[in-house]
Amino acid sequence: MKKISDAVAEIIDVNPDFRTGLAEGLMNLSQLARHILPLVEARTAKTVRPSAVAMALSRLQKELGRGEGMGFPGMAERVTVQRGLAVLTYPNTVECQAALPQLQERVRQRDGFLTVTEGMREITLLVEEDHLQIVGSVMQVAPLGEVRGIAGLSISLTRDNLRTPGVLYRLLQPLALQGINVAEVASTTREFHVYIRERDVMLALDSLFAAYGRR
C-alpha cells in the first residue's frame, strides 16, 4: 500500500501550479490538503485525514526549498525567433483543402515560411507577411480572421524533457504571468512553437531566461 507522503509527492510533482506555489510559500497548506485529499485517497486506496496530508505537504515544502518550483534547468537546447509573420484563419472547406497543396508549393519555391494547422472546422495559416498576396490569390476566399505583426519563438526541447509532465505548461507560464497573449501554438516531437506579438518578443525571451536559464 502506498504511503501518504509518497502519494502527495507524486501529485505535487506532476502539477506545476502546486509545485511552484508550495516551493515559493504561496499556498495555504490546510486548504491545499483538503483540495488534493480525494487524489491522495485514490492513490493510497484508503481513507486519509486532511491533517495527515497537510503534514506531508509541510515536509515536502521544506524539502523543495524556495525557487525549486520554477527552476527547470536544461529544458531547452536553443530558442530561435522568426519575425514578420501573420496568422490567418480559414474555414475548413473542400475548396480551402484543395488550395493548400498549391499554396505550400508556391511558398516553398520562394523559400518562405508556412505552417498549417487543421481543426475540425477551421484551418490556420502562419505565413510571412511578404507572402500574403500569394495566400490571397491561392485561397480565393476571405479569411475568417487575420492578425499581422506576429513573431514565432521556436523552442527546441532537450531529450530528457520529452516525457516530463508539465513541460509545455512551464514554458507558457512566464508568458502568462507577464500578460503576453499567445496568438497560436504548434509542436513537433522536440520543438514547441509559440506565436506572439512582435512587440512582446524581448519581454518573452527575458522572462523565459529568468525563469529557466539558471544552471
N, C-alpha and C positions, 0 to 999 in steps of 0.2 A: 504494500500500500504506500502511495506517495506521501511524503511529509508535507505539511502545510508550508513550511519555508521554501521547499523546492517548487511547489505549485505557484506560490506568489512570485518567486524569482522568474519563473518561466513566463508568467503573464506580463510582468513588467518589462521583461526583455524584448518581447515582440510588440509592445505598444510604445512607440516613440514619445507620445504625449505624456504617458505615465512616467516613463523613464526620465525624461527631461525635467518634468515637474518635481519628481522625487529628488533627483540629484541636485536641483537648484533650490530646494527648500520651498517650493511654491504650493505644495499640496498639503491639505489638511488630512493627516493620516487616518483619523477616525472616519471621515466621510469617504475617503478613498477605500478604506477597508470594507465599508458597507456596500460600496459600489461594485467591487470585484468579488464580493462574497459568493455569489452564485457561480462565478467562474472557478473559484477555488474549490468549492464543493463538487463541481463537475470533474475536476482533475483528481481530487483525492477520493471521490466516491464515498463521502461521509458527511455528516452534519458538522459544521465548523462554527465556532463562536467568532463574532466580529472582533473581539478583543485579541484573539489569537492571530488573526490576520493583521491587525494593527501592530502587534508586537513584531511580526515577521517583516512588515514594511519598515518599521523603525530600525531594525538590524540591517536591512538591505540598504536603507538610506545612508547609514554610516559607512557601509562597505563601498558604496558608489563614490562618495566624495563629491564635492562641488565641482561642476563642469563636466563630469563624465557623461551626462545625458546628451550633451550636444557634441562633444568631441567624437569625431568619426574619422580618424586619420587613415590615409591610404584609400579613400573612397574612389577617387578618380585619377586616371593617369594623365589626362590633359583636358583642357576646355578650349574650344575654338569658337570664334564669333563670325557669323555671316550677316552682313548688314544689307540694307536696301531691299527688303522683301515686302511682299504683300500677301494677305490672306483673303482668298475668295471662296465663297460657298455657293454651290450649285445644287439644284435638285437632282436626285439620283434617278434619272430617267434613262430610257433606252437610247435616246438621242445623245445625251451627255456621255453615257458609257461608250457609245460608238466613236465619239470625238476624241477620247483620251489617247488612244494609240498614236494618232496623228499629232496631237499636242506634244506628247512625250518625244516623238521623233524630231519635231521641229525645234524644240528647246535643246535637245541633245546635240543637234547639228550646230548650234551656236554655243556649245559648251556651257549651257545655262544650268541653273539650279531649279529643280522642280520636285516637290513631294506631294503625293496624292494619298488622301485618307478617305476611305469609303465607309459610310454608315448605311443603315437601312433606308434612310430617306434622303440623305444629303451626301455630297461629295465636297471635300475641302481641298483646295489647291494652295500650296505655298510656293510662290514663284518670285523671281526677281522683278522689281518694278519695271526694269528695262524691257521685259518680255510681256508686259500687259497687253500690248497691241496684238501680239501673236495669240494670246489667250482669247481675246475678244473675237478675232477673226475665225478661230477654230471652233470655239464653243457655240457661237452664234445665238446665244440667249443671254439675257441679263442675269448677273449673279444675284443670289438672294441676299448676299452681304459682301462687303469689300472693306478691308482695313489696310491702309498703307503705313509706311514708316515703321516696319517691323524688323526686328533683328532676331537671329536664332543663336542660342547657346547650345553647342554640341558637346556633351559630356561623355567622355569615354570611361566607363566603369572598369575597375580592376576585377580580375577574375575571382578574387576572394569574396567579392560582394554580390556575385550573381545569385546566390541562394540565401542572402541575408534579408530577413523580413524588414520592411520599413525603409529601404534604401531610397526609393523614389520620393517617399514622404519627406525624408530628411533633406533631400535636395530642394524640395519645394518650400519647406517650412521657413527658411530665412527670407525667401522672396515674399511669402505671405505676411510675415511679421513686418516687412518694410512697406507693405501696401502696394507691391508691384503686381499688376494684373498680368496674368498669363493668357495670351491670346490663343495658343494652341500647343499641344504636346505631341510627340511621336517617339517611337522607340524601336530599337532592334535588340539583339541579344545583349550586346555590350555597349550600346550607345543610347543615351537619353537626350532628346532634343526638346528644348524649351523655347518657345517663341514669345517675345515680349516687345514692348515699345522700345525703339532705338534710344530714346532719352533715358531709359532705365538701365541701360547696359552696364555702365560703370558701377552704379549702386548695386546691381545684382552680383557682379563679379566681386566687388569688395565684400559684400555680405557673405557670399559663399566661401571666400577665402578666410574671412574672420571666423566663420563657424567651423570650417573643416580643413583649413590649411595648416593647422598645427600638426606637428610630428612628435 
